[in-house]
């Protein structure tokens, strides 16, 4: 597909879809700008991830596993 064909196709889309195409292009540019060697860097340690410890100190949820299990049970019962 030629660049001019792509531009014509995008022009036929509604404005919201055109914005989504633009966002996707920005995503692709960011993803491929670093090159393949930069993406193969060392993985961060799990304990350094921002979500680790998010339940810590929650007085309303003393056992996060039990809380999630209860929510799942409620959702599954409601969907049957």
QUIHUQUI-V583614 format. One record per run of one state. SS is the DSSP state (H for helix, E for strand, - for the rest). FROM is the first residue (numbers start at 0). TO is the last residue. If there is no record, write none. Layout:
ss:SS from:FROM to:TO
ss:SS from:FROM to:TO
This chain:
ss:- from:0 to:1
ss:H from:2 to:10
ss:- from:11 to:13
ss:H from:14 to:32
ss:- from:33 to:34
ss:H from:35 to:38
ss:- from:39 to:44
ss:H from:45 to:47
ss:- from:48 to:62
ss:H from:63 to:77
ss:- from:78 to:79
